[in-house]
Amino acid sequence: MSEAITPYLNNFFEVIINPFITLLFLLSFILFAWGILLMMVNPANDDKRSQGKQHMLWGIVGMVIMLGSYGIIQLLGGTVAELFT
């Protein structure tokens, strides 16, 4: 029974989880880049610079969360795969 589950878990991680994490990481990077763009285009406008800093901060937070979740999921996936083999 356990050998029948392993391919499904691998497919689930490869087809659903990993692309989803990659997409969220990409969205966080776009938010970070948008913050940099806001700061560069509006050097004299303090409100836009503050908004750009917030975008950059949340973009970094999002990327860190996605990298951490990717690591945790890989660790759990490896552990589960070892349990079932």
N, C-alpha and C positions, 0 to 999 in steps of 0.2 A: 504494500500500500504506500509506503513512504517513497519508494522510487517513482511512483506514478505522480506524486505531488511535486517533486523537484522541477521537472520541466515547466510546469504551469507557473510555479513561483518565479523561475528565471524569466519566462516570457512576460509575466506581469511586471517585473522590475524593468526589463529592457524595453517593453512597448509602452507602458503607461507611466511608471514612476519617474524613470530617468528623463524622458522628454519633458515631463511636467516640471521637474526641478530645473532643467535647462531653460525652459521658457520663462519661469519666474526669475531665474538669475539674469536672463537677457532683459527682462522688463526692469529689474533693479538697476542694471547697468545703463539702460536708456534714461532712467530717472536721474541717475548720477550725471550722465553726460548732459542732460537738459539743464541741470543745475549749473554746470560749468559754463554752458552756453549763455544762460541768463546772467551770470556774473560778468562774462566777457563782453556781452553786447550792451549792458547797462552799467558802466563803471561809475557814473555819477548818481544814479538813482539808488538810494539806500534801501528802499522797500524791495526793489527787484533783486538787489544783492543779497538781502536777508532771505528772500524767498529762494534764491539760488542756493544759498548755504543750507537751507532746510532740505531742499531736494537732494543735494549732495549727501547730507547726513543720512537721510532715509534710504537713499540708494545704497550707501555703504552698509547700513544696517541690514537691508534686504539681502545684499550679496553675502554678508557674513552668515546670516541665517540659512540661506540656501546652501552654502558650502558646508555648514555644520550639519544640516539635515541630510545632505548627500552622504557625508561621512558616516553618520549614524545609521542611515538606511543600508549602506554598504556593509557596515559592521553587523547589523542584524541579519541582512541577507546571507552573509557568509556563515554566520552562526547557525541560522536555520538550515542552510544547505548542508552543513556538517552534521547536524542532528539527524537529518533524514537520509544521509548516506551511510 
